[in-house]
Amino acid sequence: MNIIEFILDLDWKKIVESILSALLASGIIGGFGYLVTKKITRDFRIAKEMKSYGFKGVVAKKKHSTREIKKLCKDTKRLDLLFISGIDFFSENRTVLENAMNNGMKIRFLCSQIYTNFLSDLEELEDKEGVRKSDTNISIEIEDVTKKYSKYIESGQMEIRYYSTQYRLPFILVYKRKKNMKTTKAFLRVTLPPYNWETNFVLIGERKTTKKDDFFKTNNDEIDFISMMEKHFDCVWEVADREIDRKQEIKNTNFEVKS
């Protein structure tokens, strides 16, 4: 049999089918590989971009345990806290916070002014949704925190100011300093009424600077998550009341007595 006869005797139909099957399979695998690679590349790019803005991660329904708060307070110079009342945070972590302040840590705490329309509306929303007991009062919670920590307020280890403007997302800023390294940790709770502070998404950020850094600057002057929180806190701190509004307290008490 010569070469021509051999070629003519081949089952070209099966050969073509095999080639097409192989090409189809490689095409599918290649296409799948491309999609996977594209997704990984996109996710990596997003992660890198988020990191450049100061974001380190995000978690849902985050509530710091006492152990976590103890770790946060270690080597910490100051805590900046913004809550509505802060009653749960300050009650559950009282021992840890007091020990930290006894060792030199300072706290700046922003909470709502008492007996405002905002608090009344918030209580009504939470009561309707079943996330607040009807016999509880946010203003009393704020007064309770102020009373419990009066010793540290008088000594200057803790400062409280009372904002009376619109609703604000609760957050924690932690300032640590160890040797030549300054670390700022940030926890922004994204939650909206009627959900309470435990039903949330927490955006977590971290920034490290050294003594060589004159000032933290973001790449290409981009918006920075932590710097934005710091600026917001400082601005509200400057305009917030330094004392509880006793006139509103007396007015509300008289109203309750007459009722």
KADA-V355550 format. One record per residue. N is the residue number from 1. RES is the residue in three letters. PHI is phi in radians with two decimals (NA if undefined). PSI is psi in radians with two decimals (NA if undefined). BURIAL is b if it has 9 or more other ideal C-beta (glycine too) atoms within 8 Angstrom, else e. Layout:
BEGIN
N,RES,PHI,PSI,BURIAL / N,RES,PHI,PSI,BURIAL
END
This chain:
BEGIN
1,MET,NA,2.21,e / 2,ASN,-1.49,3.08,e / 3,ILE,-1.10,-0.70,e / 4,ILE,-1.10,-0.78,e / 5,GLU,-1.11,-0.66,e / 6,PHE,-1.08,-0.77,b / 7,ILE,-1.14,-0.73,e / 8,LEU,-1.17,-0.52,e / 9,ASP,-1.39,-0.17,e / 10,LEU,-1.18,2.56,e / 11,ASP,-1.46,1.48,e / 12,TRP,-1.14,-0.46,e / 13,LYS,-1.11,-0.81,e / 14,LYS,-1.17,-0.65,e / 15,ILE,-1.10,-0.80,b / 16,VAL,-1.12,-0.72,e / 17,GLU,-1.09,-0.71,e / 18,SER,-1.12,-0.76,e / 19,ILE,-1.12,-0.78,e / 20,LEU,-1.12,-0.69,e / 21,SER,-1.09,-0.75,e / 22,ALA,-1.12,-0.74,e / 23,LEU,-1.14,-0.71,e / 24,LEU,-1.12,-0.79,e / 25,ALA,-1.08,-0.80,e / 26,SER,-1.15,-0.58,e / 27,GLY,-1.16,-0.74,e / 28,ILE,-1.11,-0.82,e / 29,ILE,-1.09,-0.75,e / 30,GLY,-1.13,-0.72,e / 31,GLY,-1.14,-0.74,e / 32,PHE,-1.09,-0.76,e / 33,GLY,-1.07,-0.66,e / 34,TYR,-1.14,-0.77,e / 35,LEU,-1.12,-0.74,e / 36,VAL,-1.10,-0.80,e / 37,THR,-1.08,-0.71,e / 38,LYS,-1.12,-0.74,e / 39,LYS,-1.15,-0.79,e / 40,ILE,-1.07,-0.76,e / 41,THR,-1.09,-0.74,e / 42,ARG,-1.13,-0.80,e / 43,ASP,-1.08,-0.70,e / 44,PHE,-1.12,-0.72,e / 45,ARG,-1.13,-0.75,e / 46,ILE,-1.11,-0.78,e / 47,ALA,-1.07,-0.73,e / 48,LYS,-1.14,-0.71,e / 49,GLU,-1.17,-0.75,e / 50,MET,-1.08,-0.70,e / 51,LYS,-1.12,-0.65,b / 52,SER,-1.15,-0.40,b / 53,TYR,-1.55,-0.01,b / 54,GLY,1.76,-0.05,b / 55,PHE,-1.37,2.37,b / 56,LYS,-1.93,-0.44,e / 57,GLY,3.07,3.13,e / 58,VAL,-2.54,2.44,e / 59,VAL,-2.35,2.75,e / 60,ALA,-1.86,2.53,e / 61,LYS,0.89,0.83,e / 62,LYS,-1.46,2.24,b / 63,LYS,-2.34,2.06,e / 64,HIS,-1.13,2.30,b / 65,SER,-1.36,2.88,e / 66,THR,-1.06,-0.62,e / 67,ARG,-1.13,-0.71,e / 68,GLU,-1.17,-0.69,e / 69,ILE,-1.13,-0.67,b / 70,LYS,-1.07,-0.71,b / 71,LYS,-1.19,-0.69,e / 72,LEU,-1.12,-0.60,b / 73,CYS,-1.39,-0.22,b / 74,LYS,-1.22,2.26,e / 75,ASP,1.02,0.47,e / 76,THR,-1.73,2.29,b / 77,LYS,-1.47,-0.67,e / 78,ARG,-2.71,2.55,b / 79,LEU,-1.99,2.26,b / 80,ASP,-1.89,2.10,b / 81,LEU,-2.16,2.35,b / 82,LEU,-2.24,1.93,b / 83,PHE,-2.32,3.12,b / 84,ILE,-1.45,-0.92,b / 85,SER,-2.15,-0.62,b / 86,GLY,1.31,0.21,b / 87,ILE,-1.05,-0.78,b / 88,ASP,-1.16,-0.81,e / 89,PHE,-1.05,-0.83,b / 90,PHE,-1.34,-0.47,b / 91,SER,-1.36,-0.80,b / 92,GLU,-1.25,-0.47,e / 93,ASN,-2.01,0.41,b / 94,ARG,-1.03,-0.84,b / 95,THR,-1.07,-0.79,e / 96,VAL,-1.09,-0.79,b / 97,LEU,-1.17,-0.72,b / 98,GLU,-1.15,-0.72,b / 99,ASN,-1.09,-0.72,b / 100,ALA,-1.14,-0.73,b / 101,MET,-1.20,-0.59,b / 102,ASN,-1.11,-0.46,e / 103,ASN,-1.66,0.18,e / 104,GLY,1.94,-0.16,e / 105,MET,-1.23,2.51,b / 106,LYS,-1.95,2.68,b / 107,ILE,-2.23,2.29,b / 108,ARG,-1.96,2.15,b / 109,PHE,-2.16,2.17,b / 110,LEU,-1.86,2.19,b / 111,CYS,-2.42,3.05,b / 112,SER,-1.29,2.56,b / 113,GLN,-1.17,2.60,b / 114,ILE,-1.41,2.74,b / 115,TYR,0.89,0.84,b / 116,THR,-1.77,2.85,b / 117,ASN,-1.06,-0.62,e / 118,PHE,-1.01,-0.82,b / 119,LEU,-1.17,-0.67,b / 120,SER,-1.09,-0.78,b / 121,ASP,-1.12,-0.71,e / 122,LEU,-1.14,-0.76,b / 123,GLU,-1.06,-0.71,b / 124,GLU,-1.13,-0.75,e / 125,LEU,-1.09,-0.83,b / 126,GLU,-1.17,-0.62,b / 127,ASP,-1.15,-0.73,b / 128,LYS,-1.12,-0.62,e / 129,GLU,-1.50,-0.06,b / 130,GLY,1.32,0.35,e / 131,VAL,-1.79,0.05,e / 132,ARG,-2.46,2.38,b / 133,LYS,-1.24,2.44,e / 134,SER,-1.12,-0.40,e / 135,ASP,-1.63,0.15,e / 136,THR,-1.77,2.70,b / 137,ASN,-2.40,2.18,e / 138,ILE,-1.13,-0.66,b / 139,SER,-1.08,-0.70,b / 140,ILE,-1.16,-0.63,e / 141,GLU,-1.07,-0.76,b / 142,ILE,-1.12,-0.75,b / 143,GLU,-1.11,-0.62,b / 144,ASP,-1.13,-0.77,b / 145,VAL,-1.08,-0.79,b / 146,THR,-1.04,-0.71,b / 147,LYS,-1.22,-0.77,e / 148,LYS,-1.07,-0.60,b / 149,TYR,-1.86,0.36,b / 150,SER,-1.03,-0.61,e / 151,LYS,-1.04,-0.74,e / 152,TYR,-1.40,-0.46,b / 153,ILE,-1.20,-0.75,b / 154,GLU,-1.15,-0.60,e / 155,SER,-1.42,-0.22,e / 156,GLY,1.58,0.00,e / 157,GLN,-1.29,-0.39,b / 158,MET,-2.36,2.37,b / 159,GLU,-2.13,2.41,b / 160,ILE,-2.17,2.35,b / 161,ARG,-2.27,2.70,b / 162,TYR,-2.10,1.99,b / 163,TYR,-1.53,2.62,b / 164,SER,-2.25,0.34,b / 165,THR,-1.72,-2.75,e / 166,GLN,-1.17,2.98,e / 167,TYR,-1.02,2.47,e / 168,ARG,-2.26,2.51,b / 169,LEU,-1.22,2.28,b / 170,PRO,-1.21,2.52,b / 171,PHE,-2.71,2.88,b / 172,ILE,-2.23,2.32,b / 173,LEU,-2.09,2.23,b / 174,VAL,-2.04,2.16,b / 175,TYR,-1.94,1.94,b / 176,LYS,-1.94,2.59,b / 177,ARG,-2.45,2.15,e / 178,LYS,-2.40,2.01,e / 179,LYS,0.99,-2.11,e / 180,ASN,-1.66,0.08,e / 181,MET,-1.90,2.24,b / 182,LYS,-1.92,2.19,b / 183,THR,-2.04,2.29,b / 184,THR,-2.02,2.12,b / 185,LYS,-1.89,2.46,b / 186,ALA,-2.29,2.43,b / 187,PHE,-2.36,1.85,b / 188,LEU,-1.83,2.07,b / 189,ARG,-1.56,2.01,b / 190,VAL,-1.62,1.77,b / 191,THR,-2.60,2.54,b / 192,LEU,-2.29,2.44,e / 193,PRO,-0.97,2.51,e / 194,PRO,-1.53,0.06,e / 195,TYR,-1.17,2.47,b / 196,ASN,-1.51,-3.10,b / 197,TRP,-1.20,-0.30,b / 198,GLU,-1.44,-0.37,e / 199,THR,-1.63,1.70,e / 200,ASN,-2.72,2.97,b / 201,PHE,-2.04,2.28,b / 202,VAL,-1.87,2.11,b / 203,LEU,-1.55,2.17,b / 204,ILE,-1.90,2.35,b / 205,GLY,-2.35,2.75,b / 206,GLU,-2.62,2.44,b / 207,ARG,-2.40,2.32,b / 208,LYS,-2.07,2.31,e / 209,THR,-2.35,2.74,e / 210,THR,-2.03,3.04,e / 211,LYS,-1.11,-0.40,e / 212,LYS,-1.27,-0.36,e / 213,ASP,-1.43,2.05,e / 214,ASP,-1.20,-0.71,e / 215,PHE,-2.82,2.47,e / 216,PHE,-1.22,2.17,b / 217,LYS,-2.16,2.41,e / 218,THR,-1.48,2.79,b / 219,ASN,-1.12,2.26,e / 220,ASN,0.98,0.54,e / 221,ASP,1.02,0.54,e / 222,GLU,-1.27,2.78,e / 223,ILE,-1.15,2.38,e / 224,ASP,-2.02,2.27,b / 225,PHE,-0.97,-0.88,b / 226,ILE,-1.24,-0.76,b / 227,SER,-1.07,-0.63,b / 228,MET,-1.12,-0.75,b / 229,MET,-1.11,-0.75,b / 230,GLU,-1.09,-0.79,b / 231,LYS,-1.10,-0.74,e / 232,HIS,-1.08,-0.82,e / 233,PHE,-1.04,-0.84,b / 234,ASP,-1.10,-0.68,e / 235,CYS,-1.15,-0.78,e / 236,VAL,-1.17,-0.67,b / 237,TRP,-1.02,-0.71,b / 238,GLU,-1.17,-0.61,e / 239,VAL,-1.73,-0.16,e / 240,ALA,-1.27,2.71,b / 241,ASP,-1.23,2.51,b / 242,ARG,-1.51,-0.26,e / 243,GLU,-2.31,2.77,e / 244,ILE,-1.15,2.46,b / 245,ASP,-1.35,1.61,b / 246,ARG,-1.17,-0.46,e / 247,LYS,-1.10,-0.74,e / 248,GLN,-1.16,-0.63,b / 249,GLU,-1.13,-0.81,b / 250,ILE,-1.15,-0.74,e / 251,LYS,-1.04,-0.76,b / 252,ASN,-1.20,-0.67,b / 253,THR,-1.12,-0.77,e / 254,ASN,-1.10,-0.67,e / 255,PHE,-1.11,-0.72,e / 256,GLU,-1.18,-0.67,e / 257,VAL,-1.15,-0.77,e / 258,LYS,-1.13,-0.60,e / 259,SER,-1.18,NA,e
END
